[in-house]
Amino acid sequence: MWTSGRMSNAKNLLGLGVSLYFWGLMDLTATVLSGSARPLTEGQEDNLSDKLHQRMKRSWVWNQFFVLEEYTGTDPLYVGKLHSDMDRGDGSIKYILSGEGAGIVFTIDDTTGDIHAIQRLDREERSQYTLRAQALDRRTGRPMEPESEFIIKIQDINDNEPKFLDGPYVASVPEMSPVGTSVIQVTATDADDPTYGNSARVVYSILQGQPYFSVDSRTGLIRTALMNMDREAKEYYEVIIQAKDMGGQLGGLAGTTTVNITLSDVNDNPPRFPQKHYQMSVLESAPVSSTVGRVVAKDLDEGINAEMKYSLVDGDGLDVFDINTDPNYQVGIITVRKPLSFESKKSYTLKVEGANPHLEMRFLNLGPFRDTTTVHISVEDVDEPPVFEPSFYFVEVPEDVEIGTTIQIISAKDPDVTNNSIRYSIDRSSDPGRFFYVDITSGALMTARPLDREDVSWHNITVLAVELNNPSQVGSVSVTVKVLDVNDNAPEFARFYDAFVCENAKAGQLIQTVSAIDRDDPQEGQHFYYSLAPEAANNPNFTLRDNQDNTAWILTRRSGFRQHEQNTFYLPILISDNGRPVLSSTGTLTVHVCSCDDDGMVMSCNAEAYVLPVSLSRGALIAILACIFVLLVLVLLILSMRRQRKQPYIMDEEENIHENIVRYDDEGGGEEDTEAFDIAAMWNPREAQLVVKNRQDMLPEIESLSRYVPQACVMDNNVHNYVLAKLYEADMDLWAPPFDSLQTYMFEGNGSVAESLSSLQSVTTDSDQSYDYLTDWGPRFKKLAEMYGATDSSGALW
């Protein structure tokens, strides 16, 4: 068999030469084997399959065919021809084709052996096909010759432009970079065959981006081409790079890509304050760390290169104000460092510096990278609350101080220029027991109740100071009062002592150890002295031994105690302390006589029952009961009379036929006020004991409160001390009548149905006042209606 093939592209000389070579080879093979070529017999056909695997000289040989890609004609593309030397042209030989693309991409004429491509070929999709060919007897279908394999190679043409597979590109380069600084390398890929011609040889060039950047034509490396490129002038650049095959020659295909280049920032711009003078104001009441204002220095750089640090470098307020840097907005925040006072200083001047903390050495010649500005701060006056001097008081007071004694002078002043008057008071929530009182004008802190260190040893009170003209301005100060101990508590037994002594006890035997406690707390410590009370000093039964360690032993003085003679002894013991003055108390030790065993264990301490004398008659018992009954009746009668005397004296309306004319120098809560409280006693305390008025409606159950006040306090001209003492005594006396206090009335009659009863308003009109409406007010005003309702009477009422 021989083959013939021709190139589908006449311009391809190489393909034509290869085809001529195969033509000559097939003709030579056919000439050599033409004499032995004859049809196979049936016996020979049976042995053909066994001989196919044996090495034999084939009568048809071929290797490969070549065909150009991208054929655009309408007819099938001729690839080549297969021919066997057994083919005599009578159609008895049938050619078949199998393998890759057989019947789909390539077809063969089974009679002539012509091979055609029926589909468009693309080398970039598939560069070659492997096929197998065989010649068969058309009549019997038996192989005339063994099957042979051949290759059809697709020859490349320049049909693919270079492509940037990774584009578009994004790159950055620092601003102010020197010329030739590498930015990024781009790469284009050509799908054509790099081994065939120049179809895949790519050359790079720049279409857009000059004169700022350049590209290496061979490697595609982009570099800077212009010096001193400033990011603040232009930050973004769009560069277009072209890749062209065929070595860049005319007719080559080209592809482009975009490279977005950003100039990254460097610290090449110093900060600058947009204004050289700032004017700010702050209230003198602004708390420490509060914000006064903000300053900002502009920097054209960004990121870390635009970071700022502000500081105070000069001025008269360096110790009063401070400045901090806001890391988010790069502004300087001026804050108050110390309390301000308009009265002390009204304005301050500061010099603020803003500087870049991160510098680059190669740009220092563009500096200095710092700038300054001046800030004027005005302090505005506000109405401030009173200020105490000092800001804290510590007072030590002995617990036996008299009521009304001044223990401390509290002083406050208005810090404003107006210097308003101050009024003092105590925050009652800090002194719920009302132990203290402060003078409203002088600030003298006095005791209002007796102090007892054993009950409350510390008092923490708050004194308030209020401006007279502006009560909303309130200052406060803490006053700590330490109550000092005085020896005002006598020692006493630590517990109730109940001892026993055995009947068989011996003299000198210990029966009880006693100890004492004292609520006082002397500085030198407590020490107690024990002794038998004077009435028991010569006690024949027991004796006492002071151990000098605040304890004492009770010892038997004799033996031979008998329970039936006396089963209980009461031993008074005198306990004294070491205070000044020395205080003592008597405690009683109860000693029971008990019967004990030989080991001293108590067996019985029962006392003998007390038996009444049998000589007491029945009449005596009745007399005793009668006396008890009479006493009970007398007590009930006295209590009943006392209750009746306490009831107010109220006359029946029908019996009230006389007139009571009472002249009031002041108007208050009622008729009883004329007898309730003598205001003169407040102005002259010395007369308080001389004149004592009793209420007409109730007999007082206490004497004048002045009797409870020490004479030194009564004779003192300090009215506050006197009032405080009387107030304390009235609070302590649970049976005292409810004395009315002095009231100041701004108006009268506002809540009454009758409205005002005062005649003070009658002067506002010249007409006669009519009192006829009194008749409509009921029987309580009947007498007034009769007195004022009759207008025809010309006589005087009194």
C-alpha positions in Angstrom: 0.0 0.0 0.0 1.2 3.4 -0.6 0.0 6.8 0.5 -0.1 10.2 -1.0 -0.7 13.5 0.8 -0.5 17.1 -0.1 -0.5 20.2 1.9 -3.7 22.1 2.2 -1.7 25.3 2.2 0.3 25.7 -1.0 2.4 28.4 0.7 3.9 25.9 3.2 7.0 24.6 1.4 7.9 22.4 4.3 4.6 20.5 4.1 5.0 20.2 0.4 8.5 18.7 0.7 7.3 16.1 3.2 4.4 15.1 0.9 6.8 14.6 -2.0 9.1 12.5 0.2 6.2 10.2 1.1 5.1 10.0 -2.6 8.5 8.9 -3.7 8.7 6.4 -0.8 5.3 4.8 -1.6 6.1 4.6 -5.3 9.4 2.8 -4.6 7.7 0.4 -2.3 4.9 -0.3 -4.8 7.5 -1.0 -7.6 9.5 -3.4 -5.5 6.4 -5.4 -4.3 4.3 -5.2 -7.4 5.3 -8.6 -8.8 4.3 -10.5 -5.6 1.0 -8.8 -5.0 -1.9 -11.2 -5.5 -5.1 -12.0 -3.8 -5.1 -14.3 -0.7 -6.6 -17.7 -0.7 -8.8 -19.0 2.0 -5.9 -21.0 3.5 -3.7 -18.0 3.4 -6.4 -15.9 5.0 -6.7 -18.3 7.9 -3.0 -18.1 8.5 -2.9 -14.3 8.2 -4.0 -13.6 11.7 -1.2 -15.8 13.1 1.4 -14.1 10.9 0.4 -10.5 11.7 2.4 -10.5 15.0 5.5 -11.8 13.2 8.0 -9.3 12.0 7.5 -9.0 8.3 8.2 -6.4 5.6 5.1 -4.4 5.1 4.0 -3.6 1.6 2.8 -0.1 2.7 4.4 2.4 5.1 3.7 5.9 6.2 4.5 8.1 9.2 2.5 11.3 9.5 0.5 13.9 7.7 0.6 17.8 8.2 -2.4 20.1 7.9 -2.8 23.8 8.6 -5.2 24.9 11.3 -8.1 27.4 10.9 -9.2 26.3 7.4 -12.1 28.6 6.4 -13.1 27.1 3.0 -16.5 25.5 2.3 -15.2 22.2 1.0 -13.6 19.5 3.2 -9.9 20.0 3.6 -7.8 17.4 1.8 -5.3 15.9 4.1 -3.7 13.0 2.1 -4.2 9.7 0.3 -3.9 6.0 1.3 -3.1 3.4 -1.4 -2.2 -0.3 -1.3 -0.2 -2.1 -4.0 -3.0 -4.7 -3.9 -5.4 -2.1 -5.1 -5.9 -2.6 -8.9 -8.4 0.1 -9.2 -11.4 -2.2 -9.6 -12.9 -1.3 -6.2 -12.2 -4.6 -4.6 -10.1 -3.0 -1.8 -11.9 -1.1 1.0 -10.1 1.4 3.1 -11.2 2.0 6.7 -10.0 4.6 9.2 -10.1 4.4 13.1 -8.6 6.2 16.0 -8.8 9.8 17.3 -11.3 11.9 15.4 -12.1 9.2 12.9 -15.5 9.7 11.3 -15.9 13.0 13.3 -13.0 15.2 12.4 -11.5 13.1 9.6 -13.1 10.9 6.9 -11.7 8.6 4.3 -13.0 7.6 0.9 -13.2 3.8 1.3 -12.6 3.3 -2.5 -9.9 5.8 -3.3 -8.3 6.2 0.2 -8.5 10.0 0.2 -8.5 11.6 3.7 -10.4 14.9 4.4 -10.9 17.1 7.4 -14.6 17.9 7.8 -14.3 20.2 10.9 -12.3 23.4 11.6 -9.0 22.5 13.3 -7.4 24.5 16.1 -3.9 23.7 17.2 -4.4 25.4 20.5 -7.2 23.0 21.3 -5.4 19.9 19.9 -2.1 19.7 18.2 -2.2 16.2 16.7 -4.4 13.1 16.1 -3.3 9.5 16.1 -5.2 7.3 13.5 -5.1 3.7 12.3 -5.7 2.6 8.7 -6.4 -0.8 7.2 -7.2 -2.3 3.7 -9.9 -5.0 3.6 -11.3 -7.2 0.9 -14.6 -5.6 0.0 -16.2 -8.9 -0.8 -15.1 -11.0 2.2 -14.2 -8.2 4.7 -10.9 -9.9 5.5 -7.8 -7.8 6.0 -5.6 -7.6 2.9 -2.7 -6.3 4.9 -2.0 -5.6 8.6 -3.3 -2.5 10.3 -0.9 0.5 10.5 -0.9 3.7 12.6 -0.1 7.2 11.5 -0.3 10.8 13.0 -1.9 13.9 11.6 -0.2 17.0 13.0 -1.9 20.4 13.0 0.4 23.1 11.9 0.2 26.5 13.7 -0.6 29.9 12.2 -0.6 33.2 14.1 -4.2 33.3 15.2 -3.8 34.1 19.0 -2.9 37.5 20.4 -0.9 37.7 23.6 -3.1 37.8 26.8 -2.4 39.1 30.3 -3.9 36.4 32.4 -3.3 38.2 35.7 -4.5 41.6 34.7 -5.6 44.2 35.5 -2.8 44.9 37.9 -2.7 47.0 41.0 0.6 48.3 42.3 2.0 51.0 44.5 5.3 52.8 44.8 6.5 55.4 47.4 6.2 59.0 46.3 9.4 60.9 45.6 11.1 57.6 44.5 14.2 57.9 42.3 14.0 57.2 38.6 14.2 53.5 37.7 12.5 52.3 40.9 10.7 48.9 40.2 7.0 49.0 40.4 5.6 45.7 39.1 6.3 43.1 36.4 3.5 42.1 34.0 3.5 39.0 31.9 1.6 38.2 28.7 1.0 34.6 27.4 0.6 33.7 23.6 -1.2 30.4 22.9 0.5 30.0 19.5 3.4 27.5 19.0 6.6 29.0 20.4 8.7 26.5 18.4 7.2 27.5 15.1 8.1 30.9 13.7 7.6 34.2 15.7 3.9 33.7 16.5 4.6 33.4 20.2 7.4 36.0 20.5 6.0 38.8 22.6 7.3 42.4 22.9 6.0 44.9 25.6 5.4 48.6 25.2 3.6 51.4 27.1 0.6 53.0 25.5 -0.5 55.3 28.4 1.4 56.4 31.5 4.3 58.3 30.0 6.4 60.2 31.1 5.8 58.9 34.6 6.5 55.2 34.0 8.4 52.9 31.5 8.3 49.2 30.7 11.1 46.8 29.7 10.1 45.5 26.3 11.5 42.0 26.9 10.6 41.3 30.6 7.6 43.5 31.1 9.0 45.2 34.3 7.5 48.6 34.9 9.7 51.3 36.5 9.4 54.9 37.5 10.5 57.3 34.8 10.0 60.7 36.4 11.7 62.0 39.6 9.9 63.8 42.5 6.5 62.4 41.9 4.4 63.9 44.7 1.4 62.1 46.1 -0.2 65.3 47.4 -0.2 66.5 43.7 -1.3 63.3 42.1 -1.9 60.0 43.8 -3.4 57.6 41.2 -2.0 56.7 37.8 -3.5 54.4 35.1 -0.9 52.8 32.9 -1.8 50.8 29.8 0.8 48.1 28.7 0.7 46.4 25.3 2.1 43.0 24.4 2.6 42.3 20.7 3.7 39.0 19.1 5.7 38.4 15.9 8.5 40.2 17.7 6.5 43.4 17.4 6.6 43.4 13.7 3.9 44.7 11.4 1.0 42.3 11.2 1.5 40.8 14.7 -1.3 40.5 17.1 -1.4 42.5 20.3 -3.1 42.5 23.7 -3.3 45.2 26.4 -3.7 45.4 30.2 -4.2 48.1 32.7 -1.9 48.7 35.7 -3.4 51.0 38.4 -0.4 52.5 40.3 -0.8 54.4 43.6 1.8 56.6 45.1 2.2 55.6 48.8 2.8 58.3 51.3 6.0 59.3 52.9 6.6 62.0 55.5 7.6 64.8 53.3 5.2 67.5 54.5 5.6 69.3 57.9 2.5 70.1 60.0 1.2 73.6 60.0 -1.5 75.3 62.2 -4.1 77.0 60.0 -4.4 79.8 62.5 -1.8 81.3 64.8 -4.1 82.5 67.5 -6.9 80.7 69.3 -9.4 82.4 71.7 -11.1 80.2 74.2 -13.2 80.6 77.4 -13.9 78.4 80.4 -16.1 78.7 83.4 -14.3 78.9 86.7 -16.5 76.1 88.0 -15.3 73.7 85.3 -14.1 70.5 87.0 -10.7 69.1 86.7 -10.1 67.2 83.4 -13.0 69.0 81.7 -12.4 70.1 78.1 -11.6 73.8 77.4 -11.1 73.6 73.6 -9.3 72.0 70.7 -6.5 73.0 68.4 -5.5 71.2 65.2 -2.4 71.3 63.0 -2.9 70.3 59.3 -0.6 67.7 57.7 -0.9 66.9 54.0 0.5 63.4 54.7 -1.6 60.5 55.8 -1.5 57.5 58.1 1.5 57.3 60.4 3.2 60.1 58.6 0.3 62.5 59.7 0.3 61.5 63.3 0.7 64.4 65.7 1.8 65.0 69.2 0.8 68.2 71.0 2.5 69.8 74.0 2.5 73.0 76.0 5.9 74.7 75.6 5.3 78.1 77.1 2.8 80.4 78.8 1.5 81.3 82.3 -0.9 78.4 82.5 1.4 75.4 82.3 0.5 74.2 85.7 -3.3 75.0 85.3 -4.0 73.4 81.9 -2.9 70.3 80.1 -3.2 69.1 76.5 -3.7 65.6 75.2 -3.7 64.2 71.6 -6.7 62.5 70.2 -5.3 59.6 68.2 -8.4 59.2 66.0 -8.7 62.8 64.8 -5.1 64.1 65.5 -6.3 67.1 67.4 -5.0 68.6 70.6 -7.5 68.7 73.5 -6.8 71.4 76.1 -8.2 70.3 79.6 -8.3 71.8 83.1 -5.5 70.6 85.3 -6.2 72.5 88.5 -9.3 74.3 89.8 -9.9 77.7 88.4 -10.8 81.0 90.1 -12.0 84.0 88.4 -11.2 86.1 91.4 -7.5 84.9 91.4 -6.7 85.1 87.7 -9.0 86.0 84.8 -7.0 84.9 81.7 -4.1 82.7 80.7 -1.9 82.5 77.6 -0.5 79.2 76.3 1.9 78.3 73.5 1.0 75.0 71.9 3.4 73.0 69.7 2.3 70.3 67.2 5.0 67.9 65.9 5.4 64.7 63.8 6.7 61.9 66.0 7.8 59.8 63.0 10.4 61.4 60.8 12.4 60.2 57.7 16.0 61.2 57.5 16.1 61.8 53.8 13.3 64.4 54.1 14.6 66.3 57.1 15.7 69.1 54.7 12.0 69.8 54.1 11.4 70.6 57.8 11.2 71.6 60.5 8.4 69.1 61.1 6.8 71.1 64.0 4.7 74.2 64.4 3.4 76.4 67.2 0.3 78.5 67.9 -0.9 80.8 70.7 -4.0 80.1 72.8 -5.7 82.7 74.9 -8.0 81.3 77.6 -10.5 83.6 79.4 -11.9 82.5 82.8 -15.6 83.4 83.2 -17.1 84.2 86.5 -19.9 82.1 87.9 -21.9 82.3 91.1 -20.1 79.8 93.2 -21.3 78.2 96.4 -19.7 79.2 99.7 -16.3 77.7 100.4 -15.2 76.4 103.8 -11.8 77.1 105.2 -10.5 74.6 106.1 -12.2 72.0 103.9 -12.4 69.5 106.8 -12.9 69.9 110.6 -11.9 67.5 113.3 -13.1 68.2 116.8 -12.5 66.5 120.1 -15.1 67.0 122.8 -15.3 65.4 126.2 -18.5 63.5 126.8 -19.4 65.6 129.9 -19.6 68.9 127.9 -22.6 71.0 128.9 -25.5 71.6 126.5 -25.0 74.8 124.5 -21.2 74.7 124.7 -19.5 76.0 121.5 -17.1 73.3 120.4 -16.0 74.7 117.0 -16.5 77.8 114.9 -17.3 76.8 111.3 -16.3 79.4 108.8 -17.3 79.8 105.1 -17.1 82.6 102.7 -18.5 83.5 99.3 -15.6 83.2 96.8 -17.4 85.6 94.4 -16.6 89.3 94.2 -20.1 90.1 95.6 -19.2 88.3 98.9 -22.8 87.5 99.9 -23.7 86.8 103.4 -23.7 83.2 104.6 -26.2 81.3 106.6 -25.3 78.0 108.3 -27.3 74.9 109.0 -26.7 71.1 109.7 -27.7 68.4 107.3 -30.1 66.5 109.5 -29.5 63.3 107.7 -25.9 63.4 109.0 -27.1 64.1 112.6 -30.4 62.2 113.0 -30.0 62.3 116.8 -29.8 66.1 116.8 -26.8 66.2 119.1 -25.5 69.4 117.6 -26.7 72.8 116.6 -25.0 75.5 114.5 -25.6 79.2 114.8 -27.2 80.4 111.6 -25.0 83.6 111.3 -21.8 83.0 113.2 -21.3 79.3 112.4 -20.7 78.4 116.0 -21.2 74.6 116.4 -22.7 73.8 119.7 -24.0 70.7 121.6 -27.7 70.4 121.7 -28.0 67.1 123.7 -25.8 65.4 126.2 -23.0 63.3 124.6 -22.2 59.8 125.7 -19.1 58.2 124.4 -20.3 54.8 125.4 -23.3 55.1 123.1 -21.9 57.1 120.2 -18.1 57.7 120.2 -17.9 59.4 116.8 -20.2 61.9 115.0 -19.8 62.7 111.4 -22.0 65.6 110.6 -22.3 67.8 107.5 -22.6 71.6 107.9 -24.2 73.5 105.1 -23.5 77.1 104.1 -26.1 78.9 102.0 -25.8 82.3 100.3 -28.4 84.7 101.7 -29.2 86.2 98.3 -29.1 82.9 96.3 -30.2 79.9 98.3 -29.5 77.6 95.4 -25.8 78.0 96.1 -25.0 75.6 98.9 -21.6 74.6 100.2 -20.9 71.8 102.6 -18.1 70.6 104.9 -17.6 67.5 106.9 -17.1 67.8 110.6 -15.8 64.8 112.5 -16.5 65.0 116.2 -14.6 62.6 118.5 -16.2 62.2 121.9 -13.5 61.9 124.5 -14.0 59.6 127.4 -14.5 60.8 131.0 -14.9 58.5 134.0 -18.7 58.6 134.2 -19.4 54.9 134.5 -18.8 52.9 137.6 -17.5 49.3 137.3 -19.8 46.5 137.8 -19.9 42.7 137.8 -19.3 41.1 134.4 -22.3 38.9 135.1 -24.6 37.8 137.8 -22.7 35.6 140.3 -24.4 32.8 142.1 -22.0 30.7 144.1 -22.4 27.8 146.6 -20.5 26.6 149.6 -20.5 23.1 151.0 -21.5 22.4 154.5 -18.2 20.6 155.0 -16.2 23.4 153.5 -13.0 24.4 155.3 -11.8 27.8 156.2 -9.8 29.5 153.4 -11.5 27.5 150.6 -12.1 29.3 147.3 -15.8 29.4 146.4 -15.9 32.0 143.6 -13.7 34.2 141.3 -15.3 37.5 140.3 -14.4 40.0 137.6 -15.8 43.4 136.6 -16.3 45.5 133.5 -16.4 49.2 133.0 -17.9 51.0 129.9 -15.3 53.7 130.2 -12.1 53.5 128.3 -9.3 55.3 130.1 -6.0 55.9 128.3 -3.9 54.2 130.9 -6.1 51.1 130.8 -8.6 49.8 133.3 -7.8 48.6 136.7 -10.3 47.5 139.3 -10.1 47.3 143.1 -12.2 44.9 145.1 -13.1 44.9 148.7 -16.0 44.0 150.9 -18.6 46.7 151.4 -18.3 48.6 154.7 -21.3 46.9 156.1 -19.7 43.5 155.4 -16.2 44.4 156.4 -16.3 42.3 159.5 -18.2 39.4 157.9 -17.4 36.3 159.9 -18.3 33.9 157.1 -16.4 35.0 154.0 -13.4 37.1 153.1 -12.2 38.7 149.8 -8.7 38.7 148.2 -7.9 41.2 145.4 -5.7 39.5 142.9 -4.5 42.8 141.4 -5.4 41.5 137.9 -9.0 42.9 137.8 -10.2 39.7 139.5 -10.9 38.8 143.1 -11.3 35.6 145.0 -14.1 34.9 147.5 -12.8 32.6 150.3 -14.5 31.0 153.3 -13.4 32.5 156.7 -14.7 29.6 158.7 -16.0 26.1 158.4 -19.1 24.4 159.7 -21.8 25.9 157.5 -25.2 24.4 158.2 -28.0 24.5 155.6 -30.8 24.3 158.2 -29.3 27.3 160.1 -28.9 29.6 157.0 -29.1 28.4 153.4 -28.3 31.7 151.6 -25.7 34.4 152.2 -25.7 37.8 150.4 -22.2 39.2 150.2 -21.9 42.9 149.1 -18.6 43.6 147.2 -17.4 47.1 146.5 -15.7 47.6 143.1 -13.7 50.8 142.3 -11.9 51.9 139.2 -8.8 54.0 138.7 -10.4 56.9 137.0 -10.6 60.6 138.0 -12.8 60.9 139.9 -12.8 57.4 141.3 -16.2 55.7 140.8 -17.4 52.6 142.5 -20.4 50.4 142.7 -21.5 47.6 144.9 -22.3 44.1 143.6 -23.9 41.4 145.5 -22.7 37.8 145.5 -25.3 35.2 146.4 -23.9 32.2 148.2 -26.0 29.1 148.7 -25.2 26.5 151.4 -25.4 23.1 149.9 -24.9 19.6 151.1 -22.0 17.9 149.3 -20.3 14.5 149.2 -16.7 13.9 150.2 -15.5 14.9 146.8 -17.2 18.3 147.0 -19.9 17.5 144.5 -23.2 19.3 145.3 -26.0 17.0 146.4 -28.7 19.3 147.4 -29.2 23.1 147.8 -32.9 23.2 148.5 -33.9 25.9 151.0 -36.4 25.2 153.7 -40.0 26.3 153.0 -41.2 29.3 154.9 -44.2 28.5 157.1 -46.6 31.1 158.3 -47.2 31.2 162.1 -50.3 29.3 163.0 -51.2 32.0 165.5 -52.5 34.4 162.8 -56.3 34.5 163.2 -59.0 34.7 160.5 -59.9 38.3 161.6 -56.4 39.5 161.0 -56.5 38.1 157.4 -59.8 39.9 156.7 -58.4 43.2 158.0 -55.4 42.9 155.8 -57.6 42.2 152.7 -59.8 45.1 153.6 -56.9 47.5 153.7 -55.7 46.3 150.4 -59.1 46.9 148.8 -59.3 50.4 150.3 -55.9 51.3 148.8 -57.0 50.1 145.4 -60.1 52.2 145.5 -58.1 55.3 146.4 -55.7 54.8 143.6 -58.5 54.4 141.0 -60.2 57.6 142.3 -57.0 59.6 142.1 -56.3 58.5 138.6 -59.9 59.3 137.5 -59.6 62.8 139.0 -56.4 63.5 137.2 -57.9 62.5 133.9 -60.8 64.8 134.4 -58.5 67.7 135.3 -56.5 67.2 132.1 -59.6 67.6 129.9 -59.8 71.1 128.3 -62.3 73.5 129.7 -65.1 73.8 127.0 -68.3 75.6 127.8 -71.6 74.7 126.2 -72.7 76.9 123.4 -76.1 77.5 125.1 -74.5 78.6 128.4 -72.0 81.0 126.7 -74.1 84.1 127.3 -71.3 86.5 128.4 -68.8 88.3 126.2 -65.1 87.6 126.2 -63.1 90.5 124.9 -59.4 89.6 124.5 -56.9 92.0 123.0 -54.1 90.4 120.8 -50.8 92.1 120.3 -50.0 89.4 117.7 -52.1 87.0 115.8 -51.4 83.3 116.1 -53.0 79.9 116.6 -55.8 80.8 119.1 -56.8 82.1 122.4 -54.6 79.6 124.2 -51.5 81.2 122.8 -51.8 84.1 125.3 -50.9 81.7 128.1 -48.9 79.0 126.6 -45.4 80.4 126.1 -43.9 83.5 127.5 -41.8 85.0 124.8 -40.3 87.4 127.3 -38.4 84.6 128.8 -36.4 84.3 125.6 -35.2 87.9 125.8 -34.6 87.9 129.5 -33.8 84.4 130.8 -33.3 85.7 134.3 -37.0 86.4 134.7 -38.0 82.9 133.6 -37.8 81.5 137.1 -39.7 84.5 138.7 -42.9 84.5 136.7 -44.6 81.2 135.9 -47.9 81.3 134.1 -50.2 78.3 134.1 -52.7 77.5 131.3 -56.3 78.0 132.3 -57.5 75.0 130.4 -55.0 72.5 131.8 -52.9 72.2 134.9 -49.3 71.7 133.9 -47.7 68.5 134.9 -44.2 69.8 134.9 -42.6 72.8 136.4 -40.9 75.5 134.4 -38.3 74.1 132.1 -35.9 76.6 133.6 -35.4 74.5 136.6 -33.7 71.8 134.6 -31.2 74.2 133.2 -27.9 74.7 135.1 -27.7 78.0 136.8 -24.7 79.0 134.7 -26.7 78.4 131.6 -29.7 80.4 132.8 -27.7 83.3 133.9 -25.8 83.4 130.6 -27.0 85.9 128.0 -26.7 83.4 125.2 -30.3 82.8 124.2 -29.3 79.9 122.1 -28.0 77.9 125.0 -31.2 78.6 126.9 -33.5 77.6 124.1 -31.5 74.4 123.4 -31.6 73.4 127.0 -35.4 73.9 127.2 -35.9 72.1 123.9 -33.9 69.1 125.2 -35.8 68.9 128.5 -39.2 69.2 126.6 -38.2 66.3 124.3 -37.2 64.1 127.2 -40.3 64.7 129.3 -43.0 62.5 127.9 -45.8 64.1 130.1 -45.1 67.6 129.1 -48.1 69.5 127.5 -47.8 70.5 123.8 -46.5 74.1 124.1 -47.1 76.1 121.0 -44.1 77.5 119.3 -43.8 81.0 117.9 -45.2 81.2 114.4 -44.8 83.8 111.7 -47.8 84.2 109.4 -47.3 85.6 106.0 -51.1 85.7 105.5 -54.2 84.6 107.3 -57.6 83.0 106.5 -56.6 81.5 103.2 -58.1 78.1 103.9 -61.1 79.3 105.9 -64.7 79.5 104.6 -65.0 82.9 106.2 -61.8 84.0 104.5 -59.9 86.7 106.4 -61.2 88.1 109.7 -58.6 90.8 109.9 -59.6 94.4 109.8 -56.3 95.4 108.3 -57.8 95.2 104.8 -60.6 97.5 105.7 -58.5 100.5 105.3 -58.4 99.9 101.5 -61.9 101.2 101.1 -63.7 104.3 102.3 -67.1 102.7 102.4 -68.6 101.2 105.6 -67.8 97.6 106.0 -70.9 95.4 106.1 -71.0 92.4 108.5 -74.4 91.1 107.7 -72.9 88.0 106.2 -71.9 86.8 109.7 -75.5 85.6 110.2 -74.9 83.1 107.5 -72.0 81.4 109.2 -73.9 79.5 111.8 -74.3 79.6 115.5 -70.5 79.9 116.2 -70.6 83.4 114.8 -73.9 84.4 116.2 -72.4 86.7 118.9 -70.2 88.5 116.3 -73.3 88.9 114.1 -75.1 90.5 116.9 -72.2 92.8 117.8 -71.3 94.0 114.2 -74.4 93.3 112.3 -76.5 96.1 113.9 -75.6 99.3 112.1 -78.1 101.5 114.0 -76.2 101.4 117.3 -74.2 104.5 117.9 -72.7 103.6 121.3 -69.1 102.2 121.8 -68.5 98.6 122.4 -65.9 99.2 125.1 
